[in-house]
Amino acid sequence: MVLEPDFAKDLVSITIPKSIIDLEESNLKNALVGRFVGVRPPIELIQSWIHDRWSTKILFSIIIPNEFLIFKFQFEEDLQKVMELGPWFLGKKKD
């Protein structure tokens, strides 16, 4: 799908169809987006660190579309627990 920009009044805007927004909302339900500053550690280290600290009910997926990581939880309660106990640092900060 190609979205055509609107160049009205010195502003450039793109209108994203509601169907795409709805699809992305469902894909990001119970998801947490994270990012590493600097070099990202190997995924195995990230998984081990998370397993030791988050204690979720069930395993979850980690998606790496670009420099961000998306942690997709099966249960909203797990996401809420992780959010309430954060912020989280892997590396030299508060670890």
C-alpha distances in whole Angstrom, upper triangle without the diagonal:
4,7,10,13,16,19,22,25,25,22,18,16,13,12,10,10,13,12,10,13,16,14,15,18,19,18,20,23,26,25,27,25,28,28,31,32,33,33,32,34,34,32,35,37,34,35,38,39,36,38,42,41,38,40,37,38,36,34,30,27,26,23,23,19,21,24,24,25,24,27,26,29,30,32,32,35,35,32,34,37,36,34,38,40,38,37,37,38,38,40,43,42,44,43
4,6,10,13,16,19,22,22,19,15,14,10,11,10,11,15,14,12,15,18,17,17,20,21,21,22,25,28,27,28,26,28,28,31,32,33,33,32,35,35,33,37,38,36,36,40,40,38,40,43,42,40,42,39,40,38,36,32,29,28,25,24,20,21,24,24,26,25,28,28,31,32,34,34,37,37,34,36,39,37,36,39,41,38,37,38,38,38,40,43,42,44,44
4,6,10,13,15,19,18,16,12,10,7,7,7,9,13,13,11,13,16,16,16,19,21,21,22,25,28,26,27,25,28,28,31,31,33,33,32,35,35,34,38,39,36,37,40,40,38,40,43,42,40,42,39,40,38,36,33,30,29,25,25,21,21,24,24,26,25,28,28,31,32,34,33,37,36,33,35,38,36,34,38,40,37,36,37,38,38,40,42,41,43,43
4,7,10,12,16,16,13,10,9,7,8,10,11,15,16,15,16,20,20,20,22,24,24,25,28,31,29,30,28,30,30,33,33,35,35,35,38,38,37,41,42,39,40,44,43,41,44,46,45,43,45,42,44,42,40,36,34,32,29,28,24,24,26,26,29,28,31,31,34,36,37,36,40,39,36,38,41,39,37,40,42,40,39,39,40,41,42,44,43,45,46
4,6,9,13,12,10,6,6,5,8,10,13,16,18,16,17,21,21,20,23,25,25,25,28,31,29,30,27,29,29,32,32,33,34,34,37,38,37,41,42,39,40,43,43,41,44,46,44,42,45,42,44,42,41,37,34,32,29,28,24,24,26,26,28,28,31,32,35,36,38,36,40,39,36,37,40,38,36,39,41,38,37,38,39,40,41,43,42,44,45
4,6,9,10,8,6,5,6,8,12,14,17,19,18,19,22,23,22,24,27,27,27,30,33,31,32,29,31,31,34,34,36,37,37,40,41,40,44,44,41,43,46,45,43,46,48,47,44,47,45,46,45,43,39,37,35,32,31,27,27,29,29,31,31,34,34,37,39,40,38,41,41,37,39,42,40,38,40,43,40,39,40,41,42,44,45,44,46,47
4,7,6,6,5,7,9,12,15,18,21,23,22,22,25,27,26,27,30,30,30,33,36,34,34,31,33,32,35,35,36,38,38,41,42,42,45,46,43,44,48,47,45,48,50,48,46,49,47,49,47,46,42,39,37,34,33,29,29,30,30,33,33,36,36,39,41,42,40,44,43,40,41,44,42,39,42,44,41,40,41,42,43,44,46,44,46,47
4,6,6,7,8,11,13,16,19,21,24,23,23,26,28,27,28,31,32,31,34,37,35,35,33,35,34,37,37,38,40,40,44,45,44,48,48,45,46,50,49,47,50,52,50,47,50,48,50,49,47,44,41,39,36,35,32,31,32,32,35,35,38,38,41,43,43,41,44,44,41,41,44,43,40,42,45,42,41,42,43,45,46,47,46,47,49
4,5,8,10,14,15,19,22,24,27,26,25,29,30,29,30,34,34,33,35,38,36,36,34,35,35,37,37,38,41,41,44,46,45,49,49,46,48,51,49,48,51,53,50,48,51,49,51,50,49,45,43,41,38,37,34,33,33,33,36,36,39,40,42,44,45,42,45,45,42,42,45,43,40,43,45,42,41,43,43,45,46,47,45,47,49
4,7,10,13,16,19,22,25,28,26,25,29,30,29,30,34,34,33,35,38,36,35,32,34,33,35,34,36,38,38,42,44,43,47,47,44,46,49,47,46,49,51,49,47,50,48,50,49,48,44,42,40,37,35,32,30,31,31,34,35,38,39,41,44,44,42,45,45,41,41,44,42,40,42,44,41,39,41,41,43,44,45,43,45,47
4,6,10,13,16,19,21,24,23,22,25,27,25,26,30,30,29,31,34,32,31,29,30,30,32,31,33,35,35,39,41,40,44,44,41,43,46,44,42,46,48,45,44,47,45,47,46,44,40,38,36,33,32,29,27,28,28,31,31,34,35,38,40,41,38,41,41,37,38,41,39,36,39,41,38,36,38,38,40,41,42,40,42,44
4,7,10,13,16,19,22,20,19,23,24,23,24,27,27,27,29,32,30,29,27,28,28,30,30,32,33,33,37,38,38,41,42,39,40,44,42,41,44,46,44,42,45,43,45,44,42,38,36,34,31,29,26,25,26,26,29,29,32,33,36,38,39,37,40,39,36,37,40,38,35,38,40,37,35,36,37,38,40,41,40,42,43
4,7,10,13,15,18,16,16,19,21,19,21,24,24,24,26,29,27,27,25,27,27,30,30,31,33,33,36,37,36,40,40,37,38,42,41,39,42,44,42,40,42,40,42,41,39,35,33,31,28,27,24,23,25,24,27,26,30,30,33,35,36,34,37,37,33,34,37,35,33,35,38,35,34,35,36,37,39,40,39,41,42
4,6,10,12,15,13,13,17,17,16,18,21,21,21,24,27,25,26,24,26,26,29,29,31,33,32,35,36,35,38,39,36,37,40,39,37,40,43,41,38,41,38,40,39,37,33,31,29,26,25,22,22,24,23,25,25,28,28,31,32,34,32,35,35,31,33,36,34,32,35,37,34,33,34,35,37,39,40,39,41,41
4,6,9,12,11,10,14,15,15,16,19,20,20,22,25,24,25,24,26,27,30,31,33,34,33,36,37,35,39,39,36,37,41,40,37,40,42,40,38,40,37,39,37,36,32,30,29,26,26,23,23,25,24,26,25,27,27,29,31,32,30,34,34,30,31,35,33,31,34,36,34,33,35,36,37,40,41,40,41,42
4,6,8,7,7,10,12,11,13,16,16,17,19,22,21,22,21,24,25,28,30,32,33,31,34,34,32,36,37,33,34,38,37,34,37,40,38,35,37,34,35,34,33,29,27,26,23,23,20,21,23,22,23,22,24,24,26,28,29,27,31,31,27,29,32,31,29,32,34,32,32,33,34,35,38,40,38,39,40
4,5,6,7,9,10,11,13,15,16,17,19,22,22,24,23,26,27,31,32,35,35,33,36,36,34,37,38,35,35,39,38,36,38,41,39,36,38,35,35,34,33,29,27,27,24,25,22,23,26,24,25,23,25,24,26,27,28,27,31,31,28,30,33,32,30,33,36,34,34,34,36,37,40,42,41,42,42
4,5,5,6,9,10,10,12,14,15,16,20,20,22,22,25,27,31,33,35,36,34,36,36,34,37,38,34,34,38,37,34,36,39,37,34,36,33,33,32,31,28,26,26,24,25,22,24,26,24,25,22,24,22,24,25,26,24,28,29,26,27,31,30,28,31,34,32,32,33,35,37,39,42,40,41,41
4,5,5,6,9,10,11,12,14,16,19,19,22,22,25,27,31,33,35,35,33,35,35,32,35,37,33,33,37,37,33,35,38,37,34,35,32,32,30,29,26,24,25,22,24,21,23,26,24,24,21,23,21,23,23,25,24,27,28,25,27,30,30,28,31,34,33,33,33,35,36,39,42,40,41,41
4,5,5,6,9,10,11,12,14,18,17,19,19,22,24,28,30,32,32,30,32,32,29,32,34,30,30,34,34,31,33,36,34,31,33,30,30,29,28,24,22,22,19,20,17,20,22,20,21,18,21,19,21,22,24,23,27,27,24,26,29,28,26,30,32,30,30,31,33,33,36,39,37,38,38
4,5,5,6,9,10,11,12,16,15,17,17,20,22,26,28,30,31,29,31,31,29,32,33,29,29,33,32,29,31,34,33,29,31,28,29,28,27,23,21,21,19,20,18,20,22,19,20,17,19,18,20,21,22,20,24,24,21,23,26,25,24,27,29,28,28,28,30,32,35,37,35,36,36
4,6,5,6,9,10,11,14,15,17,18,22,24,28,30,32,33,30,32,32,29,32,33,30,29,33,32,29,31,34,32,29,30,27,27,26,25,22,21,21,19,21,19,22,24,21,21,18,19,17,19,19,20,19,22,23,20,22,25,25,23,26,29,28,28,29,31,32,36,38,36,37,37
4,5,5,6,9,10,14,14,17,17,21,23,26,29,31,31,28,30,30,27,29,31,28,27,31,31,28,29,32,31,28,29,26,26,24,23,20,18,19,17,18,16,19,22,19,19,16,17,15,17,17,19,18,22,22,20,22,25,24,23,27,29,28,28,28,30,31,34,37,36,36,36
4,5,5,6,9,12,11,13,13,17,19,23,25,27,28,25,27,27,24,27,28,25,24,28,28,25,27,30,28,25,27,24,25,23,22,18,16,16,14,16,14,16,18,16,15,13,15,13,15,16,18,17,21,21,18,20,23,22,21,24,26,25,25,25,27,28,31,34,32,33,32
4,5,5,6,10,10,12,13,17,20,23,26,28,29,26,28,28,25,28,29,25,25,28,28,24,26,29,27,24,25,22,23,22,21,18,17,17,15,17,16,18,20,17,16,13,14,12,14,15,16,14,18,18,16,17,21,20,19,22,24,23,23,24,26,28,31,33,32,32,32
4,5,5,9,10,13,15,18,21,25,28,30,30,27,28,28,25,27,28,25,24,27,27,24,25,28,27,23,24,21,21,19,19,16,15,16,15,18,17,20,21,18,17,14,14,11,12,13,14,13,17,17,15,17,20,20,19,22,25,24,25,25,27,28,32,34,33,33,32
4,6,9,8,11,12,16,18,22,25,27,27,24,25,24,21,24,25,22,21,24,25,21,23,26,25,22,23,20,20,18,17,14,12,13,11,14,13,16,18,15,14,10,11,9,11,12,14,14,17,17,15,17,20,19,19,22,24,23,23,23,25,26,29,32,30,31,30
4,6,5,8,9,13,16,19,22,25,25,22,23,23,20,23,24,20,20,23,22,19,21,24,22,19,21,18,19,17,16,13,12,12,11,13,13,15,17,13,12,8,9,7,10,11,12,12,15,14,12,14,17,16,15,18,20,19,20,20,22,23,26,29,27,28,27
4,5,9,11,15,18,22,25,27,28,24,26,25,22,24,25,21,20,24,23,20,21,24,22,18,20,16,17,16,16,13,13,14,14,16,16,19,20,16,15,11,10,8,8,9,10,8,12,12,10,12,15,15,14,17,19,19,20,20,23,24,28,30,28,28,28
4,7,10,13,17,20,23,26,26,23,24,24,20,22,23,19,18,21,20,16,18,20,18,15,16,13,14,13,13,10,11,12,13,16,17,19,20,16,14,10,8,6,5,7,7,6,9,9,6,9,12,11,11,14,16,16,17,17,20,21,25,28,26,25,25
4,7,10,13,17,20,23,23,19,20,21,17,20,20,16,16,19,18,15,16,19,17,14,16,13,15,14,13,10,9,10,10,13,14,16,16,12,10,6,5,4,6,9,10,9,12,10,7,10,12,11,11,14,16,15,15,15,18,19,22,25,23,23,22
4,7,10,13,17,19,20,17,18,19,16,18,18,14,15,17,16,13,15,18,15,13,15,13,16,15,14,11,11,10,10,12,13,15,14,10,8,6,5,7,8,12,12,11,13,11,7,10,12,9,8,12,13,12,12,12,14,16,19,22,20,20,19
4,7,11,14,16,17,14,16,17,15,18,18,14,15,18,16,14,17,19,17,15,18,16,19,18,17,13,12,10,9,10,11,11,10,7,6,5,6,9,11,15,16,14,16,14,11,13,15,12,11,15,15,13,12,12,14,15,18,20,19,19,19
4,7,10,13,14,11,13,15,13,16,15,11,13,16,14,12,16,17,16,14,18,17,20,19,17,14,13,10,10,10,11,11,9,6,5,6,8,11,13,17,18,17,18,16,13,15,16,12,11,15,15,12,10,10,10,11,14,17,15,16,16
4,7,9,10,8,11,13,13,16,15,12,14,17,15,14,18,19,17,17,20,20,23,22,20,17,15,12,12,10,11,10,7,5,6,9,11,14,17,20,22,21,22,19,16,18,19,15,15,18,17,14,12,11,10,11,13,15,14,16,16
4,6,7,6,8,11,12,15,13,11,14,16,14,14,18,18,17,18,21,21,25,24,21,19,17,14,14,12,13,11,8,7,8,12,13,17,19,23,24,24,24,21,19,21,21,17,17,20,18,15,13,11,9,9,10,12,12,14,14
4,7,7,10,14,15,18,16,14,17,19,17,17,21,21,20,21,24,25,28,28,25,23,21,17,17,15,16,13,9,10,12,15,17,21,23,27,28,27,27,25,22,24,23,20,19,22,20,17,14,13,10,10,10,11,11,15,15
4,6,9,13,15,17,15,14,18,19,18,19,22,23,22,23,26,27,30,29,27,24,22,19,18,15,17,14,10,12,14,17,19,23,25,29,30,30,30,27,25,27,27,23,23,25,23,20,17,16,13,12,11,12,13,16,16
4,6,9,12,14,13,12,16,17,16,18,21,21,21,22,25,26,29,28,25,23,21,17,17,14,16,13,10,12,13,17,18,22,25,28,30,30,30,27,25,27,27,23,23,26,24,21,19,16,14,12,11,13,14,18,17
4,7,8,11,10,9,12,14,13,14,17,18,18,19,22,23,26,24,21,19,17,14,14,11,13,11,8,10,10,14,15,19,21,24,26,26,27,24,22,24,24,20,21,24,22,19,17,15,12,10,10,13,14,17,16
4,6,8,6,7,10,11,11,13,15,16,17,18,20,21,24,23,20,18,17,13,14,12,15,14,12,12,12,15,15,19,21,24,26,26,27,23,22,25,24,20,21,24,22,19,18,15,12,9,9,12,14,17,14
4,5,5,7,9,10,11,13,15,16,17,18,20,21,24,22,18,17,15,12,13,12,15,14,13,14,12,15,15,18,20,23,25,26,27,23,23,26,25,21,23,26,24,21,20,17,15,12,12,16,18,19,17
4,5,5,6,9,10,10,12,14,15,16,18,18,20,18,15,13,11,9,10,9,13,13,13,12,10,12,12,15,17,20,22,23,24,20,20,23,22,19,21,24,22,20,19,16,15,12,14,17,19,20,17
4,5,5,6,9,10,11,12,14,15,17,17,20,17,14,14,13,11,13,13,17,17,16,16,13,15,14,17,18,20,22,24,24,21,21,24,22,19,22,24,22,21,21,17,16,13,14,18,19,20,17
4,5,5,6,9,10,11,12,14,16,17,20,19,15,15,15,12,15,14,18,18,16,16,14,16,15,18,19,21,23,24,24,20,20,23,21,18,20,23,20,19,18,14,13,9,11,14,16,17,14
4,6,5,6,9,10,11,12,14,15,18,16,13,13,12,9,12,12,16,16,14,13,10,12,11,14,15,18,20,21,21,17,17,20,18,15,17,19,17,16,15,12,11,8,10,14,15,16,13
4,6,5,6,9,10,10,12,12,15,13,10,10,10,8,12,13,16,17,16,15,12,12,10,13,13,16,18,19,19,16,16,19,17,14,17,20,18,17,17,14,13,11,14,17,18,18,15
4,5,5,6,9,10,11,13,15,14,12,13,13,12,15,16,20,21,19,18,15,16,14,16,16,18,20,21,21,17,18,20,18,15,18,20,18,17,18,14,14,11,13,16,17,17,14
4,6,5,6,9,11,13,16,15,13,14,14,13,16,17,20,20,19,17,14,15,13,16,16,19,20,21,20,16,16,18,16,13,16,18,15,14,14,11,10,8,10,13,14,13,10
4,5,5,6,8,9,13,12,10,10,11,11,14,15,19,20,18,16,13,13,10,13,12,15,16,17,16,12,13,15,13,10,13,15,13,12,13,10,10,9,12,16,15,14,12
4,6,6,6,8,11,10,9,10,12,12,16,18,21,22,21,19,16,15,12,14,13,15,16,17,16,12,14,16,14,12,15,17,14,15,16,13,14,12,15,18,18,17,14
4,6,7,10,13,13,12,14,16,15,19,20,24,25,23,21,18,18,15,17,16,18,18,19,18,14,16,17,14,12,16,17,14,14,16,12,13,12,14,17,17,15,12
4,6,9,12,13,13,14,16,15,19,20,24,24,22,20,17,17,14,16,15,17,17,17,15,12,13,14,11,9,12,13,10,11,12,9,11,11,14,16,15,13,10
4,6,9,11,10,11,13,14,17,19,22,23,22,19,16,15,12,13,11,13,13,13,12,8,9,11,8,6,10,11,9,10,12,10,12,12,16,18,17,15,13
4,7,8,9,11,14,15,19,21,24,26,25,22,19,17,14,14,12,13,12,14,12,8,11,12,9,9,13,13,12,13,15,14,16,16,19,22,20,18,16
4,6,7,8,12,14,17,20,23,25,24,21,17,16,12,11,9,9,9,10,9,6,8,10,9,8,12,13,12,14,16,15,17,18,21,24,22,21,19
4,7,9,13,15,19,22,25,27,27,24,20,18,14,13,9,9,8,10,9,7,10,12,11,12,15,16,16,17,20,19,21,21,25,28,26,24,22
4,6,10,13,16,20,22,25,25,22,18,16,13,11,8,7,8,11,11,9,11,14,13,13,16,18,18,19,21,19,22,21,25,28,27,26,23
4,7,10,13,16,19,22,22,19,16,14,10,9,8,8,10,13,13,10,12,15,14,13,17,19,18,19,20,18,20,19,22,26,25,24,22
4,7,10,13,16,19,19,16,12,10,7,6,5,6,9,12,13,10,10,14,14,12,15,18,18,18,19,17,19,18,22,25,24,24,22
4,6,10,13,15,16,14,10,8,6,5,7,9,12,14,16,13,12,16,17,15,16,20,20,19,19,18,19,18,21,25,24,24,22
4,7,10,12,13,10,7,6,5,6,9,12,14,16,17,14,13,17,17,14,16,19,19,18,18,16,16,15,18,22,22,22,20
4,6,9,10,8,6,5,7,8,11,14,17,18,20,17,15,19,20,17,18,22,22,20,20,18,18,17,20,24,23,24,23
4,6,7,6,5,6,9,11,15,17,20,21,23,20,18,21,22,19,19,23,23,20,20,18,18,17,19,22,22,24,22
4,7,7,7,8,11,13,17,19,22,22,25,22,20,23,24,21,21,25,25,23,22,20,20,20,22,25,25,27,25
4,5,8,10,13,15,19,22,24,24,27,24,22,24,26,22,22,26,26,23,21,20,19,19,20,23,23,25,24
4,7,10,13,16,19,23,25,24,26,24,21,23,24,21,20,24,23,20,19,17,16,16,17,19,19,22,21
4,7,10,13,16,19,21,21,23,20,17,20,21,17,17,20,20,17,16,15,15,14,17,19,19,21,20
4,6,10,13,16,18,18,20,17,14,17,18,15,15,19,18,16,15,13,14,13,16,19,18,20,19
4,6,10,13,15,15,17,14,12,15,16,13,14,17,18,16,15,14,16,16,19,22,21,22,20
4,6,10,12,12,14,11,9,12,13,11,12,15,15,14,14,13,15,15,18,21,20,21,19
4,7,9,10,12,10,8,12,14,12,13,16,17,16,17,16,18,18,22,25,24,24,22
4,5,7,9,7,6,10,11,10,12,15,15,16,17,16,19,19,23,26,24,24,22
4,7,9,8,9,12,13,13,15,17,18,19,20,20,22,23,26,29,28,27,25
4,5,5,7,9,10,11,13,15,16,17,19,19,22,23,27,30,28,27,25
4,5,5,6,9,10,11,12,14,16,18,18,22,23,27,29,27,26,25
4,5,5,6,9,10,10,12,14,17,17,21,22,26,28,26,24,23
4,5,5,6,9,10,11,12,15,15,18,19,23,25,23,22,20
4,5,5,6,9,10,11,13,13,16,18,22,24,22,21,20
4,6,5,6,9,10,12,14,17,19,23,25,22,21,20
4,5,5,6,9,11,12,16,18,21,23,20,18,18
4,6,5,6,9,9,12,14,18,20,17,16,15
4,6,5,7,9,13,15,19,20,17,16,16
4,6,8,10,14,17,20,21,18,16,17
4,7,8,12,14,17,18,15,13,13
3,5,9,12,15,16,13,11,11
4,7,10,13,14,10,9,11
4,7,10,11,9,8,8
4,6,8,6,6,6
4,7,7,8,6
4,6,8,6
4,7,6
4,6
4
